[in-house]
Amino acid sequence: MSTLELTVQATIAMILLVDPFIRAIFFRLMTEHEPERRREYVRRIMLTVTIALGGAALVGREVLDLIGIDLGAFGLAGGLVLALMGFEMLFGGQQPRAQGGASAHAEPALESAEGSIVVPYAIPFMAGPGAITTVITIASTGSGWSGPVAALIAVGITVALIPVGHLLLVNKMNMTPQTMSIMTRFGGLFVATIGVQLMLGGIKSYFGIT
């Protein structure tokens, strides 16, 4: 497989896994009370995703083996965090405490995504175990530097699309409070489902279940 073909396949896989467009809906929900900070948060997300996936492309497998971190355990822990956050959104119809601290529901002024942008939003919601595993696999494919180069290009293109979804598309969304509540519940179900999938995938990976 040529470097070009590998790059195209890697880019498609990264865009589908990181999903910088659809997940912008949840970014909108998280930052509803502080739209003026969205650009700041997007820069932080881009930096985090770049470091996580770019690092995985270059030295991912070696680093994980060196410090003894198993992707299965990472998936299980990250999935649990997402699942709990999603269930709170689903049953409460409002932003989870994980996104604004324990007092987020009591004091609207304190509802902030400050503590949730890096974890669990950027990691593992966007750059999750699936994306990390895929990047490591792509980087290990091909001969010489063709794999790492293809993986890095794919990561770069995907990261460049994050502001398109998270800033341009988000700013075009006009939703009433009722619509926001419905979207929050639907988003909670989606987030919880992703979390459970990550947990199941982590268990299967950790115990070698096929």
C-alpha positions as CSV (number, residue, x, y, z in Angstrom):
1,M,0.0,0.0,0.0
2,S,1.4,3.4,-1.0
3,T,1.8,6.3,1.4
4,L,-1.0,8.2,-0.3
5,E,-3.4,5.3,0.0
6,L,-2.5,4.8,3.6
7,T,-2.9,8.5,4.3
8,V,-6.4,8.6,2.7
9,Q,-7.5,5.6,4.7
10,A,-6.0,7.0,7.9
11,T,-7.7,10.4,7.4
12,I,-11.1,8.9,6.9
13,A,-10.7,6.7,9.9
14,M,-9.6,9.6,12.1
15,I,-12.4,11.9,11.1
16,L,-15.0,9.2,11.7
17,L,-13.5,8.3,15.1
18,V,-12.8,11.8,16.5
19,D,-15.9,13.2,14.8
20,P,-15.2,16.9,15.0
21,F,-18.6,17.8,13.6
22,I,-21.4,15.9,15.4
23,R,-19.6,16.1,18.7
24,A,-19.7,19.8,18.4
25,I,-23.3,19.5,19.5
26,F,-22.1,18.4,22.9
27,F,-19.5,21.1,23.0
28,R,-22.4,23.6,22.5
29,L,-24.2,22.0,25.4
30,M,-21.1,22.2,27.6
31,T,-20.4,25.8,26.9
32,E,-23.9,27.2,26.7
33,H,-23.3,29.5,29.7
34,E,-19.9,30.8,28.5
35,P,-19.9,31.2,24.7
36,E,-17.2,33.8,25.0
37,R,-14.7,31.1,26.0
38,R,-15.4,28.7,23.1
39,R,-12.4,29.8,21.1
40,E,-10.2,29.3,24.2
41,Y,-11.7,25.9,24.8
42,V,-11.3,24.9,21.1
43,R,-7.6,25.7,21.2
44,R,-7.2,23.6,24.3
45,I,-9.1,20.7,22.7
46,M,-7.0,20.9,19.6
47,L,-3.7,21.0,21.6
48,T,-4.8,18.0,23.7
49,V,-6.0,15.9,20.7
50,T,-2.8,16.7,18.8
51,I,-0.6,15.7,21.7
52,A,-2.5,12.5,22.4
53,L,-2.9,11.3,18.8
54,G,0.4,12.7,17.5
55,G,2.3,11.2,20.4
56,A,0.5,7.9,19.7
57,A,1.6,8.0,16.1
58,L,5.2,8.5,17.0
59,V,5.9,6.6,20.2
60,G,2.5,5.4,21.4
61,R,3.1,1.7,21.8
62,E,6.6,2.1,23.2
63,V,5.4,4.6,25.8
64,L,2.4,2.6,26.9
65,D,4.6,-0.5,27.3
66,L,7.2,1.4,29.2
67,I,4.9,2.8,31.8
68,G,2.6,-0.2,31.9
69,I,-0.6,1.4,30.8
70,D,-3.0,-1.0,29.0
71,L,-5.4,0.5,26.4
72,G,-8.1,-1.8,27.8
73,A,-7.8,-0.3,31.3
74,F,-7.7,3.2,29.7
75,G,-10.9,2.4,27.8
76,L,-12.6,1.0,30.9
77,A,-11.8,4.0,33.1
78,G,-12.6,6.6,30.4
79,G,-15.8,4.8,29.5
80,L,-16.9,4.8,33.2
81,V,-16.4,8.6,33.4
82,L,-18.3,9.2,30.2
83,A,-21.1,6.8,31.1
84,L,-21.7,8.5,34.5
85,M,-21.7,11.9,32.9
86,G,-24.1,10.8,30.2
87,F,-26.6,9.2,32.7
88,E,-26.6,12.4,34.7
89,M,-27.4,14.4,31.6
90,L,-30.1,11.9,30.5
91,F,-32.0,11.8,33.8
92,G,-31.4,15.4,34.9
93,G,-32.0,17.1,31.6
94,Q,-29.2,19.5,32.4
95,Q,-25.5,19.7,32.3
96,P,-23.8,17.1,34.6
97,R,-21.9,18.1,37.7
98,A,-18.8,16.6,36.1
99,Q,-18.8,19.6,33.8
100,G,-19.1,22.3,36.4
101,G,-18.3,20.9,39.8
102,A,-20.6,19.7,42.6
103,S,-22.3,23.1,42.8
104,A,-23.0,23.5,39.1
105,H,-26.7,22.8,39.5
106,A,-27.2,25.1,42.4
107,E,-25.5,28.2,41.0
108,P,-25.9,28.7,37.3
109,A,-23.1,31.2,37.3
110,L,-20.7,28.4,38.2
111,E,-21.7,26.2,35.4
112,S,-18.4,26.0,33.5
113,A,-16.7,23.5,31.2
114,E,-13.3,24.6,32.5
115,G,-12.7,21.3,34.4
116,S,-14.0,19.0,31.7
117,I,-12.5,20.3,28.4
118,V,-9.4,18.2,28.6
119,V,-10.9,15.2,30.5
120,P,-13.3,13.7,29.7
121,Y,-14.1,15.8,26.6
122,A,-10.9,15.9,24.6
123,I,-9.8,12.6,26.2
124,P,-11.4,10.1,25.9
125,F,-14.6,11.6,24.3
126,M,-12.7,12.7,21.1
127,A,-9.3,11.1,21.3
128,G,-10.4,7.9,22.9
129,P,-8.9,4.4,23.0
130,G,-10.3,3.6,19.6
131,A,-8.7,6.6,17.9
132,I,-5.4,6.0,19.8
133,T,-5.3,2.3,18.9
134,T,-6.1,3.2,15.3
135,V,-3.3,5.7,15.1
136,I,-0.8,3.3,16.7
137,T,-1.9,0.6,14.2
138,I,-1.6,2.9,11.2
139,A,1.8,4.1,12.3
140,S,2.9,0.5,12.5
141,T,1.7,-0.2,8.9
142,G,3.8,0.1,5.8
143,S,7.6,0.3,5.5
144,G,9.9,2.9,7.0
145,W,8.3,6.2,7.8
146,S,5.2,5.8,5.6
147,G,3.0,4.6,8.5
148,P,4.0,7.4,10.9
149,V,3.8,10.0,8.2
150,A,0.3,8.9,7.1
151,A,-0.9,8.8,10.8
152,L,0.5,12.3,11.5
153,I,-1.1,13.8,8.3
154,A,-4.4,12.2,9.3
155,V,-4.2,13.6,12.8
156,G,-3.3,17.0,11.4
157,I,-6.3,17.1,9.0
158,T,-8.7,15.9,11.7
159,V,-7.5,18.5,14.3
160,A,-7.8,21.3,11.7
161,L,-11.4,20.4,11.3
162,I,-12.2,20.7,15.0
163,P,-12.8,24.5,14.9
164,V,-15.0,24.1,11.8
165,G,-17.4,22.0,13.7
166,H,-16.9,23.5,17.2
167,L,-17.0,27.2,16.2
168,L,-18.5,27.7,12.8
169,L,-21.3,25.1,13.0
170,V,-21.9,25.8,16.7
171,N,-22.5,29.5,16.1
172,K,-25.2,28.7,13.5
173,M,-27.2,26.6,16.1
174,N,-30.2,28.6,17.4
175,M,-32.0,26.5,20.1
176,T,-34.7,27.4,22.6
177,P,-34.4,26.3,26.2
178,Q,-36.9,23.5,25.5
179,T,-34.8,22.3,22.6
180,M,-31.7,22.5,24.7
181,S,-33.2,20.3,27.3
182,I,-34.3,17.7,24.8
183,M,-30.8,17.9,23.1
184,T,-29.2,17.5,26.5
185,R,-31.2,14.4,27.3
186,F,-30.5,12.9,23.8
187,G,-26.9,13.9,24.1
188,G,-26.7,12.2,27.5
189,L,-28.0,9.0,26.0
190,F,-25.4,9.2,23.3
191,V,-22.6,10.0,25.7
192,A,-23.6,7.2,28.0
193,T,-23.8,4.7,25.1
194,I,-20.3,5.7,24.0
195,G,-19.1,5.3,27.6
196,V,-20.6,1.8,27.9
197,Q,-19.1,0.8,24.6
198,L,-15.7,2.1,25.7
199,M,-16.0,0.1,29.0
200,L,-17.0,-3.1,27.1
201,G,-14.2,-2.6,24.6
202,G,-11.8,-2.0,27.4
203,I,-12.9,-5.2,29.2
204,K,-12.5,-7.2,26.0
205,S,-9.1,-5.8,25.3
206,Y,-7.8,-6.2,28.8
207,F,-8.9,-9.8,29.1
208,G,-8.1,-10.7,25.5
209,I,-11.7,-11.6,24.7
210,T,-12.4,-11.8,20.9
